[in-house]
């Protein structure tokens, strides 16, 4: 594989390593695995690194995803949910190439939220189209965990946060804040995908947001797709879920479909999701 110290020409495609932590092999097979198998026809160097957490080996998303990232061979690592269908690995490689070509960008996602509380990045969440189109970089305050990417070299120096307070939440929010605090950009770019989640997992989200607020007070208030992290927003500290705008392109406390954390298993919920994804 090439050394990402040499950036490709603008518009060039770069093979990616896709890392996903999963707790339901049926959902994985119906969504992410199926899309990668189909897309490899046009993107044969794609590396897929699923991390099995059915037995709860990993206590946090950061720990699980870092485990997968350590096995990456390609120059760009993509972190993605198990219930995502990727419609174009070719376009994913194009965005990865753009990331390598622009040192000002520290992290790229498929969907995020800007300072005006507008979702940037066009994706499909189940049957609903969300977000403003992002044919070029759109700067955001944070991005959703549904899909985001960083370079392999950067990951070696700046892995995902493995923090008990984050658990299975806000790890892309934290990474966005970390890059911005270092003077780099957190940006989104259109990446064709469908997120097939039918559930919303808010358990301990307030704890995760409070940790992010404590870690990056200079960036507060901080917009996320799950609400606003504000100084003094709750009796316990920095974080609260704040209602957001209701106009076109704005979000409420949650727009992108959440999913049960891969640290736990919810059989009834997963059976419902399997029925849905098989009929997508």
Backbone as CSV, one residue per row, in Angstrom:
resi,resn,N_x,N_y,N_z,CA_x,CA_y,CA_z,C_x,C_y,C_z
1,UNK,0.825,-1.195,0.000,0.000,0.000,0.000,0.866,1.254,0.000
2,UNK,0.317,2.353,-0.503,1.101,3.577,-0.613,1.233,4.273,0.724
3,UNK,2.236,5.140,0.816,2.453,5.938,2.023,1.625,7.207,1.907
4,UNK,0.757,7.489,2.903,-0.121,8.636,2.763,0.617,9.965,2.960
5,UNK,1.936,9.943,3.135,2.694,11.186,3.151,2.718,11.804,1.750
6,UNK,2.511,10.980,0.721,2.439,11.476,-0.646,0.981,11.578,-1.045
7,UNK,0.457,12.773,-1.114,-0.964,12.960,-1.379,-1.262,12.688,-2.843
8,UNK,-2.401,12.066,-3.138,-2.778,11.814,-4.519,-3.231,13.097,-5.188
9,UNK,-3.294,13.062,-6.508,-3.820,14.210,-7.240,-5.281,14.403,-6.899
10,UNK,-5.748,15.657,-6.953,-7.138,15.959,-6.645,-8.053,15.143,-7.556
11,UNK,-9.051,14.500,-6.984,-9.980,13.684,-7.758,-9.562,12.231,-7.849
12,UNK,-8.343,11.899,-7.362,-7.877,10.522,-7.412,-8.619,9.668,-6.389
13,UNK,-8.753,8.405,-6.691,-9.363,7.464,-5.760,-8.302,6.810,-4.893
14,UNK,-8.648,6.585,-3.621,-7.743,5.934,-2.678,-8.472,4.768,-2.017
15,UNK,-7.955,3.551,-2.100,-8.602,2.419,-1.425,-8.699,2.660,0.077
16,UNK,-9.725,2.122,0.696,-9.977,2.352,2.113,-10.044,1.038,2.881
17,UNK,-9.808,1.151,4.169,-10.043,0.056,5.108,-11.286,0.418,5.918
18,UNK,-12.308,-0.413,5.855,-13.580,-0.140,6.518,-13.644,-0.929,7.823
19,UNK,-13.806,-0.206,8.932,-13.858,-0.822,10.263,-15.259,-0.669,10.825
20,UNK,-15.803,-1.764,11.322,-17.149,-1.755,11.906,-17.187,-2.680,13.096
21,UNK,-17.708,-2.209,14.210,-17.963,-3.087,15.344,-19.420,-3.525,15.276
22,UNK,-19.664,-4.820,15.474,-21.022,-5.336,15.337,-21.386,-6.260,16.486
23,UNK,-22.692,-6.351,16.724,-23.203,-7.312,17.705,-24.342,-8.152,17.139
24,UNK,-24.645,-7.952,15.847,-25.705,-8.728,15.205,-25.237,-9.115,13.805
25,UNK,-24.798,-10.356,13.618,-24.266,-10.761,12.311,-25.300,-10.714,11.193
26,UNK,-26.584,-10.883,11.531,-27.617,-10.811,10.500,-27.768,-9.395,9.960
27,UNK,-27.761,-8.411,10.848,-27.836,-7.018,10.416,-26.595,-6.661,9.604
28,UNK,-25.438,-7.082,10.086,-24.201,-6.812,9.363,-24.254,-7.398,7.951
29,UNK,-24.691,-8.662,7.849,-24.742,-9.338,6.549,-25.745,-8.680,5.613
30,UNK,-26.883,-8.223,6.162,-27.938,-7.639,5.340,-27.612,-6.240,4.857
31,UNK,-26.763,-5.555,5.590,-26.482,-4.149,5.264,-25.042,-3.954,4.816
32,UNK,-24.156,-3.735,5.746,-22.806,-3.314,5.402,-22.061,-4.369,4.592
33,UNK,-22.083,-5.624,5.062,-21.357,-6.667,4.350,-21.870,-6.833,2.920
34,UNK,-23.182,-6.815,2.761,-23.775,-6.984,1.430,-23.350,-5.854,0.499
35,UNK,-23.339,-4.635,1.021,-22.971,-3.499,0.164,-21.492,-3.545,-0.215
36,UNK,-20.643,-3.963,0.715,-19.214,-4.059,0.404,-18.970,-5.161,-0.623
37,UNK,-19.616,-6.296,-0.454,-19.466,-7.394,-1.419,-19.861,-6.941,-2.821
38,UNK,-20.956,-6.182,-2.912,-21.412,-5.700,-4.216,-20.470,-4.640,-4.777
39,UNK,-19.984,-3.758,-3.925,-19.157,-2.649,-4.380,-17.737,-3.023,-4.737
40,UNK,-17.257,-4.149,-4.233,-15.876,-4.558,-4.514,-15.627,-4.842,-5.996
41,UNK,-16.680,-5.034,-6.755,-16.518,-5.217,-8.199,-15.773,-4.032,-8.798
42,UNK,-16.052,-2.840,-8.297,-15.422,-1.616,-8.798,-14.379,-1.037,-7.853
43,UNK,-14.180,-1.668,-6.696,-13.216,-1.171,-5.703,-12.569,-2.383,-5.029
44,UNK,-11.771,-3.093,-5.801,-11.284,-4.416,-5.388,-10.299,-4.379,-4.226
45,UNK,-9.696,-3.224,-3.956,-8.711,-3.144,-2.874,-9.337,-2.778,-1.532
46,UNK,-10.650,-2.678,-1.490,-11.328,-2.369,-0.222,-11.030,-3.454,0.800
47,UNK,-10.630,-3.040,1.981,-10.389,-3.967,3.086,-11.525,-3.824,4.092
48,UNK,-12.123,-4.944,4.471,-13.224,-4.909,5.435,-12.775,-5.560,6.730
49,UNK,-12.919,-4.811,7.841,-12.436,-5.261,9.145,-13.575,-5.222,10.169
50,UNK,-14.466,-6.214,10.159,-15.531,-6.259,11.169,-14.979,-6.704,12.518
51,UNK,-15.424,-6.055,13.562,-14.988,-6.377,14.924,-16.179,-6.957,15.675
52,UNK,-16.076,-8.205,16.061,-17.172,-8.927,16.699,-17.217,-8.603,18.193
53,UNK,-18.317,-7.980,18.616,-18.462,-7.669,20.044,-19.701,-8.316,20.645
54,UNK,-20.122,-9.438,20.090,-21.304,-10.130,20.629,-21.097,-10.576,22.069
55,UNK,-19.863,-10.844,22.449,-19.580,-11.280,23.817,-19.175,-10.130,24.733
56,UNK,-19.259,-8.904,24.231,-18.950,-7.741,25.065,-17.499,-7.622,25.452
57,UNK,-16.605,-8.077,24.575,-15.173,-8.001,24.869,-14.725,-6.557,25.022
58,UNK,-15.295,-5.671,24.189,-14.902,-4.262,24.218,-15.952,-3.449,24.959
59,UNK,-15.490,-2.618,25.890,-16.411,-1.833,26.719,-16.784,-0.503,26.086
60,UNK,-16.012,-0.058,25.105,-16.291,1.227,24.458,-16.141,1.093,22.953
61,UNK,-16.786,2.002,22.247,-16.638,2.034,20.795,-15.192,2.319,20.415
62,UNK,-14.545,3.233,21.145,-13.168,3.570,20.843,-12.254,2.365,20.909
63,UNK,-12.420,1.551,21.940,-11.578,0.359,22.078,-11.806,-0.612,20.931
64,UNK,-13.070,-0.847,20.595,-13.394,-1.799,19.526,-12.893,-1.311,18.173
65,UNK,-13.155,-0.050,17.855,-12.781,0.479,16.551,-11.263,0.646,16.425
66,UNK,-10.595,0.983,17.504,-9.133,1.046,17.461,-8.532,-0.335,17.220
67,UNK,-9.163,-1.356,17.778,-8.701,-2.728,17.551,-8.760,-3.055,16.062
68,UNK,-9.859,-2.679,15.414,-9.967,-2.920,13.988,-9.005,-2.069,13.189
69,UNK,-8.870,-0.798,13.573,-7.999,0.121,12.840,-6.542,-0.330,12.879
70,UNK,-6.141,-1.008,13.947,-4.764,-1.481,14.061,-4.426,-2.500,12.973
71,UNK,-5.429,-3.092,12.355,-5.210,-4.083,11.296,-5.330,-3.471,9.893
72,UNK,-5.584,-2.172,9.819,-5.797,-1.523,8.527,-4.518,-1.506,7.700
73,UNK,-4.672,-1.741,6.406,-3.552,-1.730,5.469,-3.623,-0.565,4.489
74,UNK,-4.807,-0.039,4.259,-4.952,1.079,3.338,-4.693,2.411,4.044
75,UNK,-4.503,3.465,3.239,-4.079,4.748,3.786,-5.184,5.529,4.474
76,UNK,-6.434,5.176,4.223,-7.564,5.845,4.866,-8.430,4.800,5.553
77,UNK,-8.809,5.103,6.792,-9.657,4.207,7.591,-11.040,4.823,7.697
78,UNK,-12.050,4.022,7.381,-13.443,4.452,7.457,-14.114,3.703,8.595
79,UNK,-14.717,4.431,9.526,-15.472,3.841,10.633,-16.956,3.966,10.309
80,UNK,-17.689,2.868,10.386,-19.081,2.903,9.933,-19.932,1.952,10.765
81,UNK,-21.212,2.272,10.910,-22.150,1.439,11.652,-22.478,0.155,10.903
82,UNK,-22.873,-0.863,11.653,-23.191,-2.162,11.071,-24.451,-2.145,10.207
83,UNK,-25.344,-1.184,10.433,-26.626,-1.157,9.735,-26.647,-0.144,8.588
84,UNK,-25.483,0.142,8.039,-25.351,1.074,6.911,-25.170,0.291,5.617
85,UNK,-25.835,0.755,4.567,-25.614,0.222,3.221,-24.883,1.288,2.418
86,UNK,-23.706,0.952,1.926,-22.891,1.876,1.142,-23.240,1.702,-0.330
87,UNK,-23.733,2.758,-0.946,-24.191,2.649,-2.330,-23.076,2.785,-3.357
88,UNK,-21.908,3.280,-2.964,-20.817,3.458,-3.926,-19.467,3.449,-3.216
89,UNK,-18.747,2.344,-3.322,-17.385,2.321,-2.799,-16.473,3.197,-3.645
90,UNK,-16.816,3.376,-4.910,-16.034,4.259,-5.774,-16.076,5.683,-5.235
91,UNK,-17.274,6.160,-4.868,-17.382,7.515,-4.323,-16.695,7.605,-2.964
92,UNK,-16.771,6.552,-2.177,-16.064,6.524,-0.893,-14.564,6.687,-1.128
93,UNK,-14.023,6.021,-2.149,-12.604,6.137,-2.471,-12.254,7.539,-2.977
94,UNK,-13.174,8.163,-3.692,-12.918,9.531,-4.157,-12.802,10.497,-2.980
95,UNK,-13.715,10.365,-2.029,-13.656,11.235,-0.849,-12.386,10.965,-0.051
96,UNK,-11.992,9.697,0.053,-10.743,9.356,0.739,-9.555,10.004,0.045
97,UNK,-9.575,10.023,-1.284,-8.506,10.689,-2.019,-8.463,12.178,-1.749
98,UNK,-9.638,12.784,-1.647,-9.700,14.216,-1.335,-9.154,14.489,0.065
99,UNK,-9.435,13.596,0.993,-8.910,13.756,2.353,-7.386,13.726,2.344
100,UNK,-6.798,12.774,1.629,-5.340,12.689,1.577,-4.720,13.912,0.910
101,UNK,-5.465,14.527,0.000,-4.935,15.658,-0.747,-5.044,16.985,-0.004
102,UNK,-5.746,17.007,1.131,-5.995,18.267,1.840,-5.588,18.133,3.303
103,UNK,-4.409,18.595,3.627,-3.878,18.454,4.987,-4.618,19.303,6.003
104,UNK,-5.441,20.254,5.546,-6.166,21.101,6.490,-7.321,20.355,7.154
105,UNK,-7.748,19.244,6.553,-8.907,18.503,7.058,-8.432,17.361,7.945
106,UNK,-8.934,17.329,9.176,-8.522,16.297,10.119,-9.435,15.103,10.160
107,UNK,-10.711,15.295,9.829,-11.676,14.201,9.858,-12.810,14.548,8.908
108,UNK,-13.307,13.532,8.190,-14.383,13.712,7.222,-15.516,12.751,7.568
109,UNK,-16.755,13.243,7.515,-17.902,12.397,7.770,-18.916,12.480,6.649
110,UNK,-19.913,11.613,6.726,-20.995,11.630,5.743,-22.090,12.610,6.127
111,UNK,-22.226,12.902,7.411,-23.263,13.821,7.888,-22.791,14.484,9.166
112,UNK,-23.061,15.779,9.272,-22.684,16.513,10.472,-23.571,17.727,10.633
113,UNK,-23.248,18.547,11.600,-24.077,19.719,11.878,-23.192,20.942,12.036
114,UNK,-23.599,22.037,11.417,-22.770,23.233,11.444,-23.192,24.169,12.577
115,UNK,-22.549,25.320,12.635,-22.800,26.266,13.723,-24.211,26.832,13.688
116,UNK,-24.883,26.734,12.532,-26.248,27.235,12.390,-27.291,26.140,12.603
117,UNK,-26.840,24.995,13.132,-27.708,23.861,13.452,-28.334,23.240,12.200
118,UNK,-27.613,23.298,11.116,-28.075,22.702,9.878,-27.287,21.429,9.591
119,UNK,-27.995,20.375,9.220,-27.338,19.135,8.842,-26.681,19.324,7.486
120,UNK,-25.409,18.988,7.418,-24.659,19.027,6.165,-24.314,17.595,5.760
121,UNK,-24.371,17.313,4.476,-24.109,15.973,3.975,-25.420,15.265,3.691
122,UNK,-25.612,14.859,2.443,-26.874,14.245,2.018,-26.798,12.733,2.173
123,UNK,-27.633,12.179,3.049,-27.711,10.733,3.228,-29.178,10.323,3.299
124,UNK,-29.416,9.023,3.276,-30.771,8.518,3.484,-30.805,7.790,4.818
125,UNK,-31.727,8.188,5.671,-31.935,7.535,6.961,-33.234,6.753,6.856
126,UNK,-33.122,5.435,6.729,-34.261,4.581,6.404,-34.882,5.042,5.086
127,UNK,-36.025,5.673,5.075,-36.631,6.106,3.811,-36.646,7.622,3.671
128,UNK,-35.989,8.319,4.578,-36.021,9.780,4.590,-34.682,10.339,4.130
129,UNK,-34.720,11.243,3.166,-33.504,11.941,2.743,-33.226,13.076,3.720
130,UNK,-31.980,13.150,4.193,-31.604,14.143,5.193,-30.392,14.935,4.736
131,UNK,-30.314,16.158,5.192,-29.115,16.958,5.057,-29.014,17.742,3.762
132,UNK,-28.240,18.818,3.838,-27.952,19.630,2.661,-26.836,18.970,1.864
133,UNK,-26.923,19.055,0.544,-25.903,18.451,-0.304,-24.528,19.041,0.001
134,UNK,-23.518,18.175,-0.020,-22.142,18.604,0.231,-21.240,18.045,-0.868
135,UNK,-21.318,18.612,-2.073,-20.474,18.125,-3.164,-19.002,18.466,-2.977
136,UNK,-18.728,19.438,-2.097,-17.369,19.772,-1.672,-17.384,19.854,-0.151
137,UNK,-16.212,20.086,0.454,-16.139,20.153,1.913,-17.161,21.131,2.490
138,UNK,-17.868,20.687,3.525,-18.716,21.564,4.322,-18.232,21.468,5.762
139,UNK,-17.763,22.580,6.298,-17.265,22.578,7.671,-18.420,22.386,8.649
140,UNK,-18.182,21.579,9.672,-19.193,21.308,10.690,-18.570,21.424,12.071
141,UNK,-19.429,21.589,13.071,-18.932,21.591,14.447,-18.673,20.165,14.930
142,UNK,-19.503,19.236,14.478,-19.289,17.830,14.811,-19.976,16.985,13.755
143,UNK,-19.682,15.694,13.767,-20.301,14.799,12.795,-20.884,13.581,13.482
144,UNK,-21.838,12.969,12.781,-22.496,11.785,13.300,-21.592,10.571,13.142
145,UNK,-21.778,9.593,14.038,-20.948,8.397,14.024,-21.326,7.415,12.926
146,UNK,-22.369,7.700,12.154,-22.837,6.763,11.136,-21.716,6.378,10.175
147,UNK,-20.865,7.343,9.792,-19.677,7.070,8.973,-18.752,8.272,9.057
148,UNK,-17.477,8.004,9.337,-16.456,9.051,9.272,-15.118,8.396,8.969
149,UNK,-14.173,9.205,8.487,-12.885,8.653,8.065,-11.729,9.555,8.465
150,UNK,-10.580,8.929,8.680,-9.332,9.631,8.955,-8.215,8.865,8.247
151,UNK,-7.045,9.484,8.132,-5.928,8.769,7.520,-5.338,7.764,8.513
152,UNK,-4.749,6.717,7.959,-4.126,5.702,8.819,-2.966,6.287,9.606
153,UNK,-2.191,7.145,8.950,-1.051,7.759,9.646,-1.541,8.617,10.811
154,UNK,-2.585,9.379,10.599,-3.113,10.200,11.688,-3.650,9.333,12.812
155,UNK,-4.345,8.239,12.462,-4.878,7.356,13.505,-3.763,6.835,14.405
156,UNK,-2.598,6.537,13.819,-1.484,6.020,14.617,-1.071,7.022,15.702
157,UNK,-1.182,8.317,15.382,-0.832,9.355,16.355,-2.032,9.798,17.190
158,UNK,-3.211,9.708,16.601,-4.429,10.211,17.243,-5.545,9.160,17.124
159,UNK,-5.465,8.064,17.886,-6.533,7.058,17.816,-7.836,7.597,18.396
160,UNK,-8.908,6.857,18.192,-10.183,7.259,18.773,-10.101,7.205,20.290
161,UNK,-10.878,8.038,20.945,-10.859,8.092,22.405,-11.481,6.829,22.993
162,UNK,-10.737,6.161,23.852,-11.239,4.990,24.582,-11.512,5.440,26.006
163,UNK,-12.697,6.017,26.196,-13.079,6.605,27.479,-14.366,5.966,27.973
164,UNK,-14.360,5.510,29.222,-15.560,4.894,29.782,-16.740,5.853,29.751
165,UNK,-16.501,7.140,29.927,-17.594,8.109,29.933,-18.240,8.258,28.560
166,UNK,-17.470,8.017,27.506,-18.043,8.063,26.166,-18.810,6.781,25.864
167,UNK,-18.273,5.657,26.292,-18.948,4.387,26.034,-19.133,4.169,24.545
168,UNK,-20.403,4.154,24.107,-20.737,3.920,22.698,-21.308,5.170,22.034
169,UNK,-21.060,6.319,22.638,-21.607,7.573,22.135,-20.516,8.588,21.817
170,UNK,-20.830,9.495,20.905,-20.115,10.764,20.718,-18.634,10.624,20.410
171,UNK,-18.190,9.473,19.943,-16.769,9.321,19.641,-16.373,10.114,18.391
172,UNK,-17.292,10.253,17.431,-16.994,11.128,16.282,-17.128,12.595,16.671
173,UNK,-18.040,12.904,17.594,-18.144,14.267,18.126,-16.839,14.653,18.801
174,UNK,-16.322,13.744,19.637,-15.061,14.017,20.322,-13.925,14.190,19.329
175,UNK,-13.874,13.336,18.307,-12.768,13.430,17.355,-12.854,14.725,16.555
176,UNK,-14.070,15.126,16.200,-14.258,16.406,15.509,-13.747,17.555,16.377
177,UNK,-14.125,17.535,17.652,-13.689,18.593,18.566,-12.174,18.578,18.738
178,UNK,-11.603,17.394,18.808,-10.150,17.293,18.965,-9.424,17.922,17.778
179,UNK,-9.885,17.589,16.563,-9.247,18.162,15.372,-9.422,19.680,15.333
180,UNK,-10.609,20.157,15.626,-10.859,21.602,15.604,-10.009,22.321,16.660
181,UNK,-9.819,21.685,17.812,-9.010,22.303,18.865,-7.545,22.389,18.466
182,UNK,-7.138,21.598,17.465,-5.774,21.619,16.957,-5.644,22.483,15.706
183,UNK,-6.696,23.217,15.374,-6.647,24.111,14.238,-6.912,23.456,12.898
184,UNK,-7.459,22.249,12.916,-7.768,21.553,11.677,-9.281,21.513,11.473
185,UNK,-9.698,21.113,10.297,-11.119,21.157,9.955,-11.798,19.813,10.196
186,UNK,-13.036,19.886,10.664,-13.947,18.742,10.661,-14.936,19.043,9.542
187,UNK,-15.014,18.179,8.556,-15.805,18.473,7.367,-16.635,17.270,6.963
188,UNK,-17.709,17.529,6.252,-18.504,16.448,5.684,-18.498,16.581,4.166
189,UNK,-18.803,15.459,3.555,-18.817,15.371,2.098,-19.864,14.325,1.733
190,UNK,-20.596,14.542,0.671,-21.617,13.574,0.266,-21.002,12.203,0.020
191,UNK,-21.508,11.206,0.740,-21.123,9.805,0.586,-22.416,9.016,0.502
192,UNK,-22.752,8.449,-0.640,-24.057,7.795,-0.798,-24.218,6.591,0.135
193,UNK,-25.173,6.701,1.054,-25.425,5.599,1.980,-26.861,5.643,2.478
194,UNK,-27.315,4.507,2.960,-28.592,4.405,3.668,-28.322,3.855,5.057
195,UNK,-28.850,4.545,6.067,-28.741,4.082,7.449,-30.055,3.405,7.804
196,UNK,-29.987,2.103,8.094,-31.188,1.297,8.270,-31.627,1.120,9.722
197,UNK,-31.146,1.939,10.622,-31.502,1.778,12.029,-32.959,2.133,12.280
198,UNK,-33.591,1.339,13.142,-34.979,1.596,13.535,-35.086,2.011,14.993
199,UNK,-33.976,2.203,15.663,-34.006,2.468,17.100,-33.176,3.700,17.438
200,UNK,-33.398,4.234,18.612,-32.619,5.360,19.125,-32.072,4.972,20.490
201,UNK,-30.773,5.019,20.632,-30.129,4.651,21.883,-29.584,5.919,22.552
202,UNK,-30.252,6.369,23.610,-29.830,7.573,24.320,-29.242,7.269,25.694
203,UNK,-29.082,5.983,26.006,-28.576,5.596,27.314,-27.172,6.149,27.543
204,UNK,-27.015,6.993,28.562,-25.756,7.598,28.964,-25.201,8.587,27.933
205,UNK,-26.044,9.023,27.006,-25.593,10.046,26.061,-25.250,11.333,26.788
206,UNK,-26.004,11.670,27.827,-25.715,12.887,28.585,-24.346,12.818,29.242
207,UNK,-23.970,11.627,29.694,-22.651,11.445,30.313,-21.549,11.674,29.283
208,UNK,-21.763,11.119,28.085,-20.771,11.289,27.019,-20.638,12.760,26.629
209,UNK,-21.767,13.439,26.498,-21.718,14.855,26.142,-21.038,15.674,27.236
210,UNK,-21.297,15.334,28.469,-20.659,16.073,29.565,-19.133,15.908,29.495
211,UNK,-18.685,14.696,29.180,-17.236,14.460,29.072,-16.638,15.297,27.948
212,UNK,-17.308,15.340,26.801,-16.815,16.140,25.679,-16.767,17.611,26.070
213,UNK,-17.807,18.097,26.746,-17.829,19.485,27.182,-16.699,19.805,28.138
214,UNK,-16.417,18.904,29.063,-15.322,19.111,29.997,-13.973,19.122,29.284
215,UNK,-13.851,18.281,28.235,-12.577,18.159,27.533,-12.310,19.336,26.598
216,UNK,-13.381,19.966,26.076,-13.219,21.031,25.086,-14.094,22.245,25.431
217,UNK,-13.878,22.849,26.584,-14.733,23.970,27.002,-14.650,25.165,26.063
218,UNK,-13.507,25.317,25.378,-13.348,26.444,24.483,-14.188,26.356,23.219
219,UNK,-14.777,25.189,22.947,-15.608,25.012,21.756,-17.103,25.093,22.062
220,UNK,-17.445,25.320,23.323,-18.858,25.358,23.709,-19.486,26.717,23.399
221,UNK,-20.776,26.750,23.065,-21.658,25.611,22.870,-21.283,24.844,21.607
222,UNK,-21.439,23.530,21.655,-21.036,22.650,20.569,-22.262,21.936,20.019
223,UNK,-22.512,22.124,18.720,-23.665,21.492,18.087,-23.348,20.036,17.751
224,UNK,-24.315,19.149,18.012,-24.206,17.755,17.595,-25.546,17.340,16.993
225,UNK,-25.577,16.225,16.295,-26.837,15.742,15.727,-27.769,15.199,16.792
226,UNK,-27.303,15.166,18.040,-28.143,14.726,19.163,-28.467,15.870,20.114
227,UNK,-28.179,17.092,19.735,-28.466,18.222,20.600,-27.254,19.122,20.753
228,UNK,-27.337,20.055,21.680,-26.269,21.030,21.908,-25.578,20.751,23.232
229,UNK,-24.259,20.710,23.207,-23.473,20.606,24.439,-23.166,22.022,24.895
230,UNK,-23.639,22.367,26.099,-23.502,23.728,26.588,-22.845,23.761,27.952
231,UNK,-22.126,24.829,28.238,-21.551,25.018,29.558,-22.681,25.236,30.558
232,UNK,-22.656,24.479,31.655,-23.659,24.666,32.693,-25.052,24.295,32.267
233,UNK,-25.179,23.432,31.243,-26.497,23.094,30.722,-27.287,22.136,31.588
234,UNK,-26.647,21.510,32.564,-27.368,20.609,33.465,-26.761,20.720,34.852
235,UNK,-27.493,20.323,35.888,-26.963,20.466,37.237,-25.653,19.723,37.451
236,UNK,-25.430,18.641,36.670,-24.236,17.842,36.874,-23.005,18.351,36.157
237,UNK,-23.119,19.328,35.295,-21.928,19.790,34.596,-22.237,20.446,33.273
238,UNK,-21.453,20.070,32.245,-21.460,20.795,30.993,-22.610,20.446,30.058
239,UNK,-23.122,19.245,30.149,-23.879,18.736,29.012,-25.374,18.655,29.217
240,UNK,-26.112,18.946,28.163,-27.538,18.667,28.158,-27.974,18.427,26.721
241,UNK,-29.089,17.764,26.534,-29.687,17.652,25.219,-30.583,18.858,25.032
242,UNK,-30.278,19.675,24.055,-31.053,20.883,23.834,-31.854,20.753,22.555
243,UNK,-33.157,21.084,22.572,-33.926,21.065,21.328,-33.310,22.023,20.329
244,UNK,-33.350,21.626,19.046,-32.783,22.476,18.024,-33.856,22.869,17.039
245,UNK,-33.465,23.595,15.988,-34.419,24.181,15.059,-35.316,23.170,14.369
246,UNK,-36.408,23.655,13.816,-37.354,22.777,13.155,-37.540,23.125,11.681
247,UNK,-36.797,24.100,11.178,-36.912,24.475,9.771,-36.204,23.482,8.872
248,UNK,-36.289,23.677,7.553,-35.632,22.772,6.611,-34.138,22.679,6.890
249,UNK,-33.650,21.462,6.949,-32.228,21.255,7.159,-31.795,21.325,8.603
250,UNK,-32.710,21.607,9.522,-32.346,21.648,10.931,-32.763,20.355,11.593
251,UNK,-32.296,20.166,12.836,-32.550,18.902,13.508,-33.207,19.113,14.855
252,UNK,-33.847,18.072,15.349,-34.330,18.047,16.717,-33.289,17.380,17.581
253,UNK,-33.699,16.793,18.702,-32.721,16.176,19.576,-32.109,14.945,18.942
254,UNK,-32.757,14.369,17.941,-32.149,13.269,17.204,-32.817,13.165,15.852
255,UNK,-32.020,13.170,14.787,-32.556,12.973,13.450,-31.994,11.717,12.842
256,UNK,-30.680,11.571,12.853,-30.097,10.372,12.290,-30.432,9.199,13.182
257,UNK,-30.852,8.094,12.580,-31.332,6.955,13.361,-30.272,6.382,14.255
258,UNK,-30.517,6.320,15.547,-29.572,5.727,16.473,-29.631,4.212,16.405
259,UNK,-28.721,3.543,17.089,-28.754,2.082,17.110,-28.329,1.605,18.484
260,UNK,-28.796,0.399,18.898,-28.342,-0.139,20.173,-26.832,-0.273,20.142
261,UNK,-26.172,0.075,21.227,-24.721,0.018,21.222,-24.258,-1.412,21.006
262,UNK,-23.180,-1.616,20.212,-22.655,-2.961,20.020,-22.055,-3.551,21.280
263,UNK,-22.165,-2.846,22.396,-21.728,-3.416,23.661,-22.790,-4.264,24.315
264,UNK,-24.045,-4.168,23.854,-25.138,-4.940,24.421,-25.993,-5.495,23.303
265,UNK,-26.799,-6.487,23.623,-27.644,-7.103,22.611,-29.094,-6.998,23.051
266,UNK,-29.964,-6.626,22.128,-31.382,-6.498,22.397,-32.127,-7.365,21.394
267,UNK,-32.403,-8.642,21.707,-32.924,-9.578,20.710,-34.195,-9.116,20.030
268,UNK,-35.197,-8.626,20.775,-36.452,-8.238,20.132,-36.223,-7.073,19.175
269,UNK,-35.420,-6.108,19.604,-35.143,-4.944,18.783,-34.409,-5.356,17.512
270,UNK,-33.468,-6.303,17.667,-32.697,-6.717,16.510,-33.540,-7.530,15.535
271,UNK,-34.488,-8.330,16.032,-35.352,-9.079,15.120,-36.189,-8.124,14.283
272,UNK,-36.678,-7.050,14.910,-37.463,-6.065,14.161,-36.609,-5.403,13.094
273,UNK,-35.367,-5.099,13.430,-34.495,-4.451,12.479,-34.157,-5.382,11.330
274,UNK,-33.963,-6.679,11.610,-33.649,-7.622,10.544,-34.800,-7.698,9.545
275,UNK,-36.048,-7.691,10.073,-37.184,-7.730,9.159,-37.183,-6.498,8.262
276,UNK,-36.814,-5.347,8.836,-36.840,-4.108,8.070,-35.760,-4.085,6.991
277,UNK,-34.528,-4.458,7.364,-33.442,-4.348,6.398,-33.591,-5.349,5.280
278,UNK,-34.257,-6.472,5.527,-34.431,-7.454,4.467,-35.467,-7.003,3.439
279,UNK,-36.219,-5.974,3.798,-37.240,-5.477,2.871,-36.931,-4.052,2.433
280,UNK,-35.692,-3.653,2.512,-35.332,-2.273,2.167,-35.343,-2.088,0.644
